[in-house]
Amino acid sequence: MQGELLSEEAIIGKLALSYGIEPQYTDNWGRIHPTRLETKKKILKAMGVIVDTPKQAQEAWHAKSNRKGSSLTEPTLVVNLSDPPKAFVFQMPADMQGAGAQALEVCLAVTNEQGVTERFCYTQKDLSGSRTRHVGGVPCRGWGIPFPKLQALGYYRFHLSLTMGEQHASQTTVVVVCPDKAYIPPVLQGDRRIAGVAISLYGVRSARNWGVGDFGDLKEIIDWVAEDLHGGIIGLNPLHATFNRRPFNISPYLPISRFYRNFIYLDICAIEDYRDSPEVQAMTEAGGTRELLSELRASDTVQYEGVAALKERTLRQIFRTFLKNHWIRPGEKTSRKRELEAYVQREGQHLENFATFCALDATIRSRNPEAWTWPQWPPEYHRPDTVAVQRFREEHPEELLFYKYVQWQLEKQLSQAQDYARSRGMCIGLYHDLALAVDQFGADFWAYQDYFMPGARVGAPPDAFSQHGQDWGFPPPKLEKFRENGYDLFVKEIRKNCAFGGALRIDHVMRFFHLYCIPEGEPPSQGAYVSQPFEDLLGILALESVRNQVVIIGEDLGTVPPYVRQKLTKANIFSYRLLYFEKDDHQNFIKPQDYPELALVTVATHDLPTLAGFWTHEDMEARKKAGMFHNPQAATEAAAERETDKAKLLGLLQDLGLLARGGTGDPKVYPEVTGEIQDAVVGFLASTPCKLFVLSQEDLFKDGNQQNLPGTTGEYPNWSLKMKYTVEQLRKDPQARGYSEMFQTWVDRSGRKNRA
């Protein structure tokens, strides 16, 4: 830009584009919305770039350009193993120009994940060069050396050293070597397909759990799915850690951490240290505890605070048993102590940060019960790297160890559940869910604040679903920071959520392409899309998928640009297709054969009405009670549209021979979902070419209540509803068995019967 005079708006436009702020977007009505200048300024500010005045804008652009010219190479490079770059490119720093005839010496040290280093040295004659260009007003010369022939997928560190006379420069680049595509197991190759069910583990009822579904219940459900349903996959809600406080802090899609899990899912009585502690067993058998457990089990909704308080109190007693029997026991280390030590070492600083946050939260709130969020803590505890936080860690080692111990137990039990599923012949087993959001008052945001944009929130622009747009209330990631650090947090997040399962659902997979960001204090309509380095992110996702042998499903709902689904399909990432949304240009439901093969098909999500609720308008009644319709006319129009959809669906099911042709297509004849309609819908979805068919337990059991009503908090029992049948009833209750037999019949008939 040397010598070029640009207006303030032009400079901010260039700067915004360089940070990924898109100049416009097209809504789902086809209208183009240019990004306002003020929106660009506010999102740049959230990224740490101040452009309030023309002078600041000029300085920010100059600083951005100079930063490009000050580094030798990119901080991170994501490449494909089958088609790597021909050259590893770098640029000469300005102060190394003009060294005359002195020879340039280049050394590249390549270190793999095992710590093995291979060195390559070059002289100037080995280099490929490019013309000199000006970066931030500084002349820079680009060079390239032959890209090393890497034989294995994985994460490498390239340390580049340049020497010219007395001058020396060096830099390290993280190089990620990825496969072409994500993993697809042999059982899904060719025309093979499987089926299963999705459950909300928190809502599972049983005679033995503590008022919330746990990993012991999960094993019983595995038996039911494998034997009675002939299923090969069980979908779970995100198991991420939350505060377990209603109404705001129980959503599995707004966790305090996406790296660590919620202790309420622990099967307490299965913990080895529980079995080794007569004192803890006596405590849980006491009359008061038994009475509390009965109340928690009998409740129609999950009592998060009560369950969490009881489980934490018991876990602390169990932990004391572990300390006595293993941790502080004199003499040779026990195997359990060595196992926990190895886990803590593997997890490293991530676990240390999580445990520190949990310990600080408990300690500070015990002193000040009103300090519900970390911004309310004393300022010296607002970051994990302060002197005060380090002193807290040193003074409370046992408290930190408690939280590490609990996460260790969670991983052990979840691992055992997946192993059990595979031992029962399930070809996929557990299907996990990775949330899009992270609570701004949670552990991840506290520990990694520099990786987020605190002055903005993620949401969605106005569309047919929400005419005012949506504000999801959590901060967007600062991808430039991720890239500067080799995508370290992203890698950890994917790897942790791939563990102990055969499939992983990525909530709002469009996050890899662009995110809609709303500046603080603005309505959703005043936001803008910020593009993301999707090729890098998809490459890393494919690498972790292959390494962990996990199928990846991308939740690609909403206004999805065609290129997004094309890229996902090319990378073997399964699409996520819902019965309600799969329509043609005339708003008619498409036929089964028109569904894509590389996809998971189901009726709805946790945010949408179940089939039974869809049919009886239960979701609309709940929205009316919550005051979510702008006026009575809006409710009337929504109801009319629903009746039209029901008539179209009935007609299609009849045309396909799934419903008797002699019956009427008038939905008024069917005030609720009959057994015939449910059977037809299940048959419809089972007959699609989609490789995965997963039915929620609500749709299997004709439950009219959806798990979440978006836009509500206390107006609806979000994330708290329990399963219609207990675990014990699944295989004994005649009605439950009837639903299972219907599903199993379609699984077998459609060729989806599980094959190990």
TAQUIGI-V284470 format. One record per pair of residues at least 6 apart in sequence whose ideal C-beta (glycine too) atoms are under 6 Angstrom apart, sorted by the first residue. I is the first residue (numbers start at 0). J is the second residue. If there is no record, write none. Layout:
I/J ; I/J
//
This chain:
1/133 ; 1/136 ; 7/53 ; 7/56 ; 8/36 ; 10/56 ; 10/60 ; 11/39 ; 11/50 ; 11/56 ; 14/59 ; 14/60 ; 15/39 ; 17/63 ; 18/46 ; 19/529 ; 19/530 ; 20/39 ; 20/42 ; 20/527 ; 20/529 ; 21/528 ; 21/530 ; 22/34 ; 23/31 ; 23/33 ; 23/34 ; 24/32 ; 24/528 ; 25/31 ; 27/462 ; 27/463 ; 27/558 ; 34/527 ; 38/525 ; 38/527 ; 40/50 ; 41/518 ; 42/516 ; 42/518 ; 43/50 ; 44/454 ; 45/452 ; 45/454 ; 45/455 ; 46/452 ; 48/59 ; 49/55 ; 50/56 ; 50/59 ; 64/135 ; 65/135 ; 67/134 ; 68/134 ; 68/135 ; 68/137 ; 68/139 ; 71/89 ; 71/159 ; 71/170 ; 72/89 ; 72/170 ; 72/172 ; 74/483 ; 75/173 ; 75/482 ; 75/485 ; 76/172 ; 76/174 ; 77/175 ; 77/535 ; 77/538 ; 78/176 ; 79/177 ; 80/152 ; 80/176 ; 81/179 ; 83/146 ; 84/146 ; 86/127 ; 86/143 ; 86/146 ; 87/144 ; 87/146 ; 88/143 ; 89/142 ; 89/159 ; 90/139 ; 90/141 ; 91/140 ; 92/168 ; 93/137 ; 95/163 ; 95/166 ; 98/163 ; 98/164 ; 101/163 ; 101/164 ; 102/122 ; 102/123 ; 103/123 ; 103/163 ; 104/162 ; 105/121 ; 105/144 ; 105/161 ; 106/120 ; 106/160 ; 107/119 ; 107/159 ; 108/116 ; 108/118 ; 108/158 ; 109/117 ; 109/147 ; 109/155 ; 109/157 ; 110/116 ; 110/156 ; 111/155 ; 112/153 ; 112/154 ; 121/144 ; 126/142 ; 127/143 ; 128/142 ; 129/141 ; 131/138 ; 131/140 ; 149/176 ; 152/176 ; 152/178 ; 152/542 ; 153/176 ; 154/175 ; 155/174 ; 156/171 ; 157/172 ; 157/174 ; 158/171 ; 159/170 ; 160/169 ; 161/168 ; 173/485 ; 175/539 ; 177/538 ; 177/541 ; 177/542 ; 178/541 ; 178/545 ; 180/541 ; 180/570 ; 180/571 ; 181/541 ; 181/544 ; 181/551 ; 181/570 ; 181/571 ; 181/572 ; 182/544 ; 182/545 ; 182/548 ; 183/571 ; 186/426 ; 186/754 ; 187/690 ; 192/690 ; 192/751 ; 193/231 ; 193/751 ; 193/753 ; 194/230 ; 194/692 ; 194/746 ; 194/751 ; 195/230 ; 195/231 ; 195/232 ; 195/233 ; 195/693 ; 196/694 ; 196/696 ; 197/234 ; 197/693 ; 197/695 ; 198/696 ; 199/236 ; 199/706 ; 200/212 ; 200/235 ; 201/211 ; 201/212 ; 201/301 ; 202/720 ; 202/721 ; 202/722 ; 203/212 ; 203/216 ; 203/722 ; 204/721 ; 204/722 ; 204/725 ; 205/216 ; 205/725 ; 205/726 ; 206/727 ; 208/216 ; 209/292 ; 209/306 ; 210/295 ; 210/296 ; 210/302 ; 210/306 ; 211/263 ; 211/301 ; 211/306 ; 213/264 ; 213/266 ; 214/264 ; 214/266 ; 214/412 ; 214/416 ; 215/266 ; 215/269 ; 216/726 ; 217/416 ; 218/419 ; 219/726 ; 221/419 ; 221/420 ; 221/423 ; 223/729 ; 223/730 ; 224/230 ; 224/233 ; 225/423 ; 225/425 ; 227/739 ; 228/739 ; 228/742 ; 228/743 ; 229/743 ; 229/746 ; 229/752 ; 229/753 ; 230/753 ; 231/425 ; 231/426 ; 231/427 ; 231/753 ; 232/427 ; 232/430 ; 233/429 ; 234/430 ; 234/693 ; 235/431 ; 236/251 ; 237/251 ; 237/432 ; 237/434 ; 238/260 ; 238/261 ; 239/254 ; 239/257 ; 239/434 ; 240/254 ; 240/255 ; 240/256 ; 240/259 ; 240/260 ; 240/261 ; 241/248 ; 241/249 ; 241/254 ; 241/255 ; 241/261 ; 242/248 ; 243/303 ; 243/307 ; 245/303 ; 246/712 ; 246/713 ; 249/303 ; 249/718 ; 250/718 ; 252/434 ; 252/436 ; 253/436 ; 253/438 ; 254/434 ; 255/438 ; 255/441 ; 255/442 ; 256/353 ; 256/442 ; 256/443 ; 257/492 ; 258/349 ; 258/495 ; 259/353 ; 259/406 ; 260/409 ; 262/405 ; 263/306 ; 263/307 ; 263/310 ; 265/408 ; 267/273 ; 267/313 ; 270/317 ; 270/408 ; 272/317 ; 272/320 ; 272/321 ; 273/279 ; 273/317 ; 275/320 ; 276/320 ; 279/316 ; 279/317 ; 295/302 ; 295/305 ; 295/306 ; 300/716 ; 300/719 ; 301/719 ; 314/405 ; 318/401 ; 318/404 ; 325/333 ; 325/335 ; 325/336 ; 326/336 ; 339/407 ; 342/407 ; 343/403 ; 350/403 ; 352/383 ; 352/446 ; 353/442 ; 354/399 ; 354/402 ; 354/403 ; 355/392 ; 356/442 ; 356/445 ; 357/402 ; 358/395 ; 358/398 ; 358/399 ; 359/380 ; 363/370 ; 363/376 ; 364/370 ; 372/440 ; 373/445 ; 379/385 ; 379/387 ; 380/387 ; 380/388 ; 383/446 ; 413/499 ; 414/499 ; 417/428 ; 417/429 ; 417/499 ; 417/500 ; 420/428 ; 421/428 ; 424/755 ; 426/753 ; 426/754 ; 426/755 ; 427/501 ; 427/502 ; 428/501 ; 429/500 ; 430/502 ; 431/496 ; 431/500 ; 431/503 ; 432/504 ; 433/496 ; 433/505 ; 434/506 ; 435/506 ; 435/507 ; 435/510 ; 436/473 ; 437/443 ; 437/444 ; 437/473 ; 439/473 ; 439/474 ; 444/451 ; 449/480 ; 450/477 ; 450/480 ; 450/488 ; 451/474 ; 452/474 ; 452/475 ; 452/477 ; 453/474 ; 454/519 ; 455/475 ; 455/516 ; 455/518 ; 456/470 ; 456/472 ; 456/517 ; 457/471 ; 457/473 ; 457/475 ; 457/514 ; 458/469 ; 458/470 ; 458/471 ; 458/515 ; 458/517 ; 458/523 ; 459/468 ; 459/469 ; 459/515 ; 460/468 ; 460/515 ; 461/467 ; 461/468 ; 461/524 ; 468/523 ; 468/524 ; 469/523 ; 470/517 ; 470/523 ; 475/514 ; 475/516 ; 478/531 ; 481/489 ; 486/539 ; 493/543 ; 494/543 ; 496/503 ; 497/503 ; 497/543 ; 497/547 ; 497/549 ; 502/550 ; 503/549 ; 503/551 ; 504/552 ; 505/553 ; 506/554 ; 507/554 ; 508/553 ; 508/554 ; 508/555 ; 511/531 ; 511/533 ; 511/536 ; 512/531 ; 512/533 ; 512/563 ; 513/528 ; 513/530 ; 513/531 ; 514/529 ; 515/526 ; 515/528 ; 516/526 ; 516/529 ; 517/523 ; 517/526 ; 537/570 ; 541/570 ; 544/551 ; 551/572 ; 552/573 ; 552/575 ; 552/599 ; 553/567 ; 553/572 ; 554/575 ; 555/574 ; 555/575 ; 568/597 ; 573/597 ; 573/598 ; 573/599 ; 574/595 ; 574/598 ; 575/599 ; 576/594 ; 576/598 ; 576/600 ; 577/603 ; 578/602 ; 581/589 ; 582/588 ; 583/589 ; 587/647 ; 588/647 ; 588/648 ; 588/651 ; 591/683 ; 591/686 ; 591/687 ; 594/687 ; 594/689 ; 596/688 ; 598/689 ; 599/691 ; 599/693 ; 600/684 ; 600/687 ; 600/689 ; 600/692 ; 601/693 ; 602/610 ; 602/698 ; 605/706 ; 605/707 ; 606/707 ; 606/709 ; 608/618 ; 608/705 ; 609/697 ; 609/698 ; 609/702 ; 609/705 ; 610/672 ; 610/698 ; 611/672 ; 611/701 ; 611/703 ; 612/618 ; 612/703 ; 612/705 ; 614/671 ; 614/672 ; 615/671 ; 617/703 ; 619/637 ; 621/708 ; 621/715 ; 623/634 ; 625/711 ; 625/714 ; 627/710 ; 628/634 ; 642/666 ; 645/666 ; 646/664 ; 646/666 ; 649/664 ; 650/664 ; 652/658 ; 652/679 ; 653/660 ; 657/679 ; 657/682 ; 657/683 ; 658/679 ; 672/701 ; 678/741 ; 681/745 ; 682/745 ; 684/692 ; 685/692 ; 685/745 ; 685/749 ; 686/749 ; 696/722 ; 699/738 ; 700/723 ; 700/738 ; 702/723 ; 704/720 ; 707/717 ; 708/715 ; 724/732 ; 724/735 ; 728/735 ; 729/735 ; 746/752
//
